[in-house]
């Protein structure tokens, strides 16, 4: 294999790779749009996400507060 054949082989491999990448992107481009629109359209999922966001906010607040306030809140919950 001389250097011209090697260059031609490398160019051919690059062309095949670019074509396969373009085909893959074209094939799966609409699928991501469908999945995102389905998630936004489902009210059950929206309510679940809102509930989980509230829980995360509460956990963040608890993690940031001092230890004594956390102990006080736990004791208040036990008294209920």
Phi, psi and omega in degrees: 000118179272179186292331179290321177294322179294318178296317179297321178295317179295317178298318178298317179296319178295318179297316179297319180296317179296319179295318180294321178295316179296319179296318180296317178297319179294321183292321186255010183289323181280336183296320180292325177294320181294316181297319181290325179287327177294320181294322180285334184276344185270110183293331179295319178293323179297318179292324178295318179296318179297318179295318179292325176296319177299318180295319179295319177300318179296316179295322177295318180297317180295320182292331183276329184293163179290161184295322183293324178290327177295317178297319179296318179294322178296319178295322178296322179290326178291327182289341182292000000 
